[in-house]
Amino acid sequence: MNILVTGATSGIGQQLVLDYARQGHQVIACGRNPSALAALEAGNPQVHSIALDVTKLADCKMAFSQLPFVPDLWVFNAGVCEYIDEGELDSALVRRVMDVNFFGVVHCVEAMMPYLKEGQHVAVVSSIAGELALPRAEAYGASKAAISYLIKSLALDWHRRGVLLSLVMPGFVATPLTDKNDFSMPMMISVQEASQQIRQHLSARRRFIYLPKRFTTFLRLVALLPYGWQQKLVQRWILN
């Protein structure tokens, strides 16, 4: 299978590239760090790298026009996280997060449209944070909620094209992003475990992928409660 992965130079994206390549798939690794991309390619003929900044539509279009092959599976995974402290909203911070997490996906999807065909599979990595309001996550959570809505809506239109869209909703995964967190991260899983679960569910052509299951199921159940109850529970668990 031919696969493309964005955000491939660290974390979940990097592990997906390595694991898919070990399985014998041809993988295009996309990211902004040329040295990290070169390291992925080194000694691995299954990996092909393309430098790509997802915040720039022209960059995405140029990169996708130069692909060595058309992917059967596109995995849009690039993401960043910045937190809002003490509720002091910072529009520049919000814009930085939205540029990568939301518009990065929009740019990649628009750039891939000329190569979209029946039978392809597109997976987008969002976050369980997009389904429940959490303190300090105003920018990150909003960007992930926007991604989730975009993909759920797009899936309705792309169904007629015969293209499968999958939405990946991780909880806490041990990556360079979560290494920066200064708070408790319950039920965290390794990046290897995250890759294994994602690959397994994508192979089964699941449309919604939640991992780890127990943690994300718990948060989804909380998100079904009236919002006032959600606030009280979150405040009790996190703010006290």
N, C-alpha and C positions, 0 to 999 in steps of 0.2 A: 504494500500500500504506500502511496505517496502522501506525506503529511507536512503541513506547515505549522510552526509554533512561534508566536510572538512572545516577547518578554522571556527570551530563551537563555539569557546570560546568568540567571540566578533563580533560586527558589523552585517553585513548581514547574515553571517552563523549562528550566535547565534539566531537571530530573526527567521530565517527559521526553525531551530530546534524546537523552542518554538511553532511557529504557526502550523507547521505540526503535532506536538504532540497533540496540542489542538484539531486538526481536527480528532484525533483518529488514525493517522498513527503510525507505528513503525519506530523509527528514530535512526540511529547510528550516534552519534556525535563524530567527530574526531578532535583532536587538540593537541597542545604541552603542554598545561597548565592543569596538573592533577586536581588541586583544582577547576578550572573553570568548568572542565568536571564533577567533582563530584557534583558541585552546580546545573548543568543542570539535572543531574539524580535525585537529591534529591526530593522525593515526587512525582516523575513523572515516573510511570512504563512504559510509552511509549518510554522513552529515554534510550538508551544503549550507553555507552561511550567507546572509544578506544583511548589511547594515541598514537599519530602518528606524526612523523616529516617528512613532505613531501619532504624535501631536501635529504632524504636518501632512496634510492631504496629498500635496504634490509628491512628497517623499514616498508615501505609500503607493501611489499610482506608478511612480517610476520603478520602485522596487518590484512590484508585482508584474510589471511588463517585462522584467528581466528574469523571471523564474525559470529554472532549468527544466521544470515540468509542472503541469497543473495538478495541484493537490486533490486527493480524494477526501481528505480530512483537513479542515482548517481549524486551528486552535488559537483563538485570540485571548491571550493571557496577560498581556502587559498591564502592570498596575503599580500604583504608589499609595502610600498612606501618610497623611499628616493630620495631627489632632488639633482641635480648638481647645484652648485652656480657659477655664473659668467663664465660658460662654461669651468670650470676647471675639465676636465675629471678625474675620479677616478675609476680605474679598479676594485679595491676591492669593492667599493660601487656598481658598475654595476653587479659584480658577485653575491653579496648578493641578490640583487633584482631579478636577473635572476634565481638564485637557487630556490627561493620560487615561484615566479610568473610563470616562464616558465618551468623549470625542475621539479618543484613540480607537475605540471599537467602531464608532461611526465612520471614521476615516478608512479603517481596514475593510469594513463591509462595502462602502462605496467603491473603494479601489478594486475589490474582488469581483464586482458585478459583471465586468466583461468576460470573466472566466467561469461564471456560475453556470452549472448545468445539472440536469436531472441525475439523481443518484449520489450527489455530493453530500457531505456531512460537515456542518459548521458547529463548533463548540465554543462557547464564550464563558470565561471564568468570571463570575460575579462574587458574591459573599453572602453568608447568612446575615451579616450586619445590615443588609438592605431590607430585611424583613422585620426588624425590631429596633425602635429608637433607643440609642445608647448614649451615655454622656461622653463628650469630647469627640463624638463621631459625626458631627454635623456635616462635614465635608465628605469624609470617606463613605459614610452610610448613604448620604444623598446620591453620591456618584454610583454606588452599587444598586440602589433602588431604581435609579434611572436606567441602568443597563438592563436590569431584570425586566422592567416594563417594556423597554425597546425590543428585547429578544422575544418575549412572550407575544407581543403584537406582531412582530415581523414573521414569527412562525406561522401565524394564521395566513399571511399572504404567500409565504414561500411554500406552503403545503401544496398549492396548485402547481408549483414548479417541480415538485418531486424532490425537494431539498429538505433534509432533516436538520433542525436546529436543536442543539442541546444547551441547557443552562447549568453550569457547575456552581454549586453553592457551598464552599468550604466553611468550616469553622476555623479554629486555630490550627495552623500548620507551622512547624518549626522552619522558618526561612529567615533571610536577612531582614525582612520587614518586621516580623514578630520579635526578632532579637532586640529591637529598639524599644519594645513595650516595657513599661515600668509597672505593670499591674498583673494580677493573677490571670492565667489563661487556662481554664479548666479543659480537661480532655484533649489537650493538644496531641496531635499526631505528627510523626516524622514526615519529611517530604517524600521519602521512599514509599511510605504507606499511602500518602495522598496520591502519588503517581499510580500506584498499583490499583487503587480503587477507581480513579478516573479512567484509566485505560480499560479496566474490566467493564465499567458501565458504558463507556463509549462503544466498546466492541458489541455490547448487547443492544446498542442503539437506543439507550434511554434518553428521554427528553429532559428530565430533571434529575440532577445528581447532587445528593446531599451527603456530606462527609465531615467528620465521623457521624454515623447515623444517630447514635443515642443523643449526642449533644445538640445536633441540628434539629432533631425531632422535638426535643424539649423546648428550644427557643421558638420553633414554629407553633407549638401549642400555646405558649405564652402570648405570641403575637395574635392568636385568635380571641383572646380575652378583650373585654371593653378597654379602651385606651387608658382610662383612669386606673384600672387594676394593673395594667402593664406598667404604668409609671410608678405605682407604689411598690411593685415587686422589684423593679430595676433599682429604685432608690434604696430599698432594703438590702439588696444583694451587693450593690456596687458602691453606693455613696456613703453607706453607714460603716 
